[in-house]
Each structure stands twice: as C-alpha cells, then as structure tokens.
C-alpha cells in the first residue's frame, strides 16, 4: 500500500477546489507535480465527494514514520539546540553535567 505524509499531501492538493471527487483530487495532485506515492495514496481512497482537505486526510494512508527504537536512538544522539523538550537528548550523567567530563568511569 502506498503511503504519504501530511506535508506532501497538503502540497499536492494546495490548489484543489472543495468539495471534490476522488478523481478531481488525483488530477489536481498530478498537475501539482506530486510524487508517485502521494498519487497512489490518493488513488486508494474511497470514491466519494470530499468537502475539505481534512476529510481527505482522514482517508489517505499515511507513513507511520520511523520505528520507536530508531526514534529513541536519534533522540539520544541529537545535539540541536532550540528544539522542544521531547526532541532533546536524554540527560547526561550528573558527573558529566557538573564537571564537564566523566573522568574515565
């Protein structure tokens, strides 16, 4: 099953007029230059009239994202300041935090 993400879907349907049929949405996405996965994801939705982009989002299969283990590992290795608390690294060991080094232990 083809999947996409919200950002790619919104970009593909930015010029779509609602209410719209499934075929109209696919055509709008193709004209916007959407990637193949987004087009296939739109082709997989039920053939009904959609009143808004929110209704389309409820029907389109989205990419579930990286597995939890990969997400946890990425959070432990990250060093980008200014991100939300959820995206920050796991706290350092108290000795490292206080002294700035681990002293070999």
C-alpha positions, -999 to 999 in steps of 0.1 A, spaced: 0 0 0 13 34 -10 16 59 18 24 96 20 28 122 47 6 152 56 30 178 42 33 161 8 -5 157 7 -12 193 15 14 205 -11 -2 182 -37 -37 195 -30 -29 231 -23 -48 243 -54 -77 218 -51 -112 232 -50 -136 216 -25 -160 199 -25 -142 175 -48 -145 139 -61 -116 115 -58 -108 117 -95 -106 155 -92 -82 152 -63 -59 128 -81 -59 151 -112 -51 181 -90 -22 163 -74 -8 152 -107 -10 187 -120 8 199 -89 37 175 -96 31 152 -66 53 122 -61 41 87 -71 35 76 -36 11 105 -29 -7 99 -62 -11 61 -53 -23 70 -18 -50 93 -33 -60 65 -57 -65 42 -27 -92 65 -10 -129 57 -14 -146 73 -44 -168 98 -26 -171 135 -25 -147 152 -1 -159 185 15 -124 196 27 -88 187 29 -94 174 65 -118 148 51 -92 137 26 -65 134 53 -88 111 72 -90 87 43 -54 88 30 -29 62 44 0 80 60 35 68 65 38 57 102 73 72 105 104 55 119 101 27 145 102 37 182 137 22 186 151 43 158 134 74 172 148 68 207 183 63 193 180 95 173 169 114 204 199 101 224 224 113 197 208 146 188 227 178 195 205 205 181 197 234 205 163 252 205 141 222 199 111 212 221 118 192 252 105 160 235 132 163 208 161 169 232 187 144 242 184 121 271 200 140 301 237 134 306 251 117 336 252 140 367 290 139 369 294 149 333 269 176 338 286 190 368 323 186 359 320 186 321 337 152 318 332 116 330 368 111 344 371 77 328 342 59 345 
